Amino acid sequence: MVAPVIPMQEEVPVIVLRVTPGHVYKDNKKTDQRVVDEAGRPVTRVRAFGRALGATGELTIEVPDAIADVAPGDVIAPTGDLSAELRGGDFGAIEMKILGAQVLTKVSTADHVFDGLQRDAVKARRQEQQEQSA
């Protein structure tokens, strides 16, 4: 069965978890041969955490090596003619691969994102304590 490919119209900011070169597997064993895109360029796989198509979780962005200048902890926004390829994973999970990224724009870092979340949590806790005291 062919995995469905869905055109994406939304922005997909993600936190980079891991960056690895794509390798071809034969007989369930990794080879030295690299995965290439339609243009014959070697592909890098960027494993990330974010929200796409209404689902929050891990996803993979496949990009040519030339634009894969990102590192774990970067917050990036892929742009281009994006589409999502969906397929079944382990235990009923749905795996998502984003294709068509032509640029990976660094927009922040995970540290900044989590600092903001921490500030929001402290603010919410103080507000809750004030409401309970009143």
Secondary structure, DSSP 4 states (H G I P E B T S, - for coil): -PPPEEE--S---EEEEEEEE-EEEETTEEEEEEPB-TTS-BEEEEEEEEEETTEEEEEEEEEEGGG----TTEEEEEEEEEEEEEEE-GGG-EEEEEEEEEEEEEEEEHHHHHHHHHHHHHHHHHHHHHHHH-
